[in-house]
Amino acid sequence: MKKILFIILGSLLALYLLYFAFIYYVPYSEGTRAGELIKFSHRGVVIKTWEGEISQGISGAQIFSFSVLDQDKDVIEKLKDFQGSYVKVTYVERFASFAIWGETKYFITEVEQENSPHFNRN
């Protein structure tokens, strides 16, 4: 009986680890987005995650919400510095997310400050 229990628990653990590895290593899509960085915060009561929003329209009707993994310290510092600026972000979209990663399926991997196309400074 104990042997069967260990086989079942081992199988469930292996399936969970395979699911975790699939979610982490297999991206659904990758790309870039640009807009005004309107929000970036460290949120959560028990589990703190980095969350942000980029406004992609003049009226703010198009909002791109994203998360940043804790291990991406350079990206976090740049996003703090670029608050209120026009930025271009590179992201990875995953099939799902875990609470320890963030609230969205979009994870920023790079960020750079850009000139806003709305304010042509010639």
N, C-alpha and C positions, 0 to 999 in steps of 0.2 A: 504494500500500500504506500509506504514512504517513497519507494522508487518511482511510482506513477506520479505522486505529488511533485517530486523533484523534476521529473520530465515535463510536467505541465507548467510549473513555475519557470523552469529554464527556457521553455519554448516561448512563453509569454514575454520574458525578459529579452530574448533574442529578437522577437518581433518588434518590441518597443525600440530597441537599439537600432534595428534596421529602419524603422519609421523615422527616428530622430536623424539618422545619417542621411536618409533620403531628403528630408526637409532641409537640412543644413547644406548639403553638398550639391543638390540638383536644383538650380534656379528655374523658375517658371519663365522669367524674362529678365532682360537687362537693358538699360537705356539711360537717357539723360532727360532732365527737365530743367526749365529755367523759370524764374519768377522772383518776386520780392519775398524775402524771408520775414514773415510776419509773426512767427511764434517759434520759440525753442525752449523747452523746459525739461526739468528732471522730475518726473511724476511718479506717484504711487504711494501707497500707505505702507504695505509690507514689502513689496518688490518695486524698487525704483528703476524706471527706464527713461531713456532720453527720447522725447517726442517733439515733432515740429510740424510746421505748416508753411507752405509756399503759396502765395497768391499768384495765379497765372493769368489773371484778367484785370482789366482796369477797375472794374467795380468790385472785385473780390469774389465774384460768383464762382470762379473755378479755383478750388482749393485742393492742393496736393498734400496729403498728410503722410508723414514718414516717421520711421524710427531709426535710431543709431545704436549699434551694439556697444556695450561698455568698453570693449577692447579697442575700439577705434578712437583713441584719445586725441589724435591729431585732427580728425574730422569734428569732434565735439568742440575743441578749442576754436577752430575756424568758424564754426556755426555760431558760437557765442560772440566772436568778434564781428561777424557779418550781419548781426541782427539789424533788420530794417533796410538792408542793402539788397540789390539785385544780385542773385547768385545763380550759378549753373551747378546742378548736382548730378552725380552719376549714382545709379541705384541698381539694386538687385531685388527682383520680386520673387518671393518664395511661395510655394503652394499653400503654406500655413505658417503660423507663428506660435511660439510658446510664451507664456506669461513672463518668463525671465528675460526674453529678448525684447519685447515691445508690443504695442497695441495694434500695429499695422503689419501688412505683409511686405511693405516696401522698406528696404534697408539701405541707407546712404553709405557709399564706400569712398566717395571723393566729393569735394566741394571747392569751387573757385568763384571769386567775385567777378562780376561782369558789369558792363555798362548797360543801363536800362535802354531798351529801344523806344520807350515812351518819352524820354527826354533827350532829344537829339541835340548834342552840344557841339555844334560846328563853329 
